[in-house]
Amino acid sequence: MEILGLILVCVGLAIAAVGGIWLIVVAFQESVLWGLGSLFIPLVGLAFVISHWDTAKRPFLVNIGGAVLMVLGSVMGGTGTEGAGAG
């Protein structure tokens, strides 16, 4: 089960990275300021998604899908410390 969790985390990370890069590319296509803001200022990317939902919807949802896979893989993999420390 831990191997499957690790695989899901890795696949989710790759999908989230693709979605994040795609979102930055879409922001740069809109404006250089949106692109630079998305890269360097923390919540500007979210503001871009909200204000340009029609163009940013698909990369944002791909990013969220990858994050969901990472969380699911983390839950499935666990920490491996269930029986440790019983003294």
Secondary structure per residue as TSV (DSSP state, phi and psi in degrees):
chain	resnum	aa	ss	phi	psi
A	1	M	-	360.0	-34.0
A	2	E	H	-68.3	-34.8
A	3	I	H	-65.8	-43.3
A	4	L	H	-62.5	-39.4
A	5	G	H	-62.4	-41.8
A	6	L	H	-65.0	-40.6
A	7	I	H	-63.2	-43.7
A	8	L	H	-63.1	-39.1
A	9	V	H	-63.4	-44.2
A	10	C	H	-66.1	-44.3
A	11	V	H	-64.3	-42.8
A	12	G	H	-62.6	-38.7
A	13	L	H	-63.5	-43.2
A	14	A	H	-64.3	-43.2
A	15	I	H	-65.9	-42.8
A	16	A	H	-64.4	-37.2
A	17	A	H	-65.5	-42.6
A	18	V	H	-61.9	-44.0
A	19	G	H	-63.3	-39.5
A	20	G	H	-67.3	-42.7
A	21	I	H	-66.1	-41.0
A	22	W	H	-60.6	-40.9
A	23	L	H	-65.1	-39.4
A	24	I	H	-66.5	-39.2
A	25	V	H	-62.2	-43.2
A	26	V	H	-63.9	-38.0
A	27	A	H	-65.4	-41.2
A	28	F	H	-66.7	-32.9
A	29	Q	H	-65.9	-31.2
A	30	E	H	-74.0	-46.8
A	31	S	-	-169.1	148.0
A	32	V	H	-64.2	-36.1
A	33	L	H	-66.0	-40.8
A	34	W	H	-62.2	-42.4
A	35	G	H	-64.3	-48.0
A	36	L	H	-65.3	-39.0
A	37	G	H	-62.8	-40.8
A	38	S	H	-65.3	-32.1
A	39	L	H	-75.4	-41.9
A	40	F	H	-111.0	-16.6
A	41	I	S	-115.8	123.7
A	42	P	T	-51.9	-51.3
A	43	L	T	-98.4	7.2
A	44	V	H	-67.7	-35.3
A	45	G	H	-60.8	-41.7
A	46	L	H	-67.0	-39.5
A	47	A	H	-63.1	-38.0
A	48	F	H	-63.8	-43.8
A	49	V	H	-61.5	-43.0
A	50	I	H	-66.8	-43.6
A	51	S	H	-81.5	-19.8
A	52	H	T	-126.7	52.1
A	53	W	H	-59.0	-38.5
A	54	D	H	-60.9	-39.6
A	55	T	H	-91.9	-24.7
A	56	A	H	-99.4	-0.4
A	57	K	H	-62.4	-50.7
A	58	R	H	-64.7	-49.1
A	59	P	H	-64.4	-33.9
A	60	F	H	-64.9	-44.4
A	61	L	H	-68.7	-33.4
A	62	V	H	-63.8	-42.8
A	63	N	H	-61.1	-46.4
A	64	I	H	-64.7	-39.5
A	65	G	H	-60.6	-41.5
A	66	G	H	-63.5	-39.3
A	67	A	H	-65.4	-38.5
A	68	V	H	-63.7	-42.3
A	69	L	H	-62.0	-38.9
A	70	M	H	-64.2	-43.4
A	71	V	H	-65.7	-43.6
A	72	L	H	-61.2	-43.1
A	73	G	H	-64.4	-36.4
A	74	S	H	-66.2	-40.1
A	75	V	H	-67.7	-41.9
A	76	M	H	-68.1	-38.6
A	77	G	H	-73.7	-31.9
A	78	G	-	66.7	-168.6
A	79	T	-	-105.7	-13.9
A	80	G	S	76.2	18.6
A	81	T	-	-119.2	27.9
A	82	E	S	-62.1	-41.7
A	83	G	S	-103.0	2.4
A	84	A	T	-79.8	148.8
A	85	G	T	79.8	19.5
A	86	A	-	-77.4	-7.2
A	87	G	-	80.1	360.0
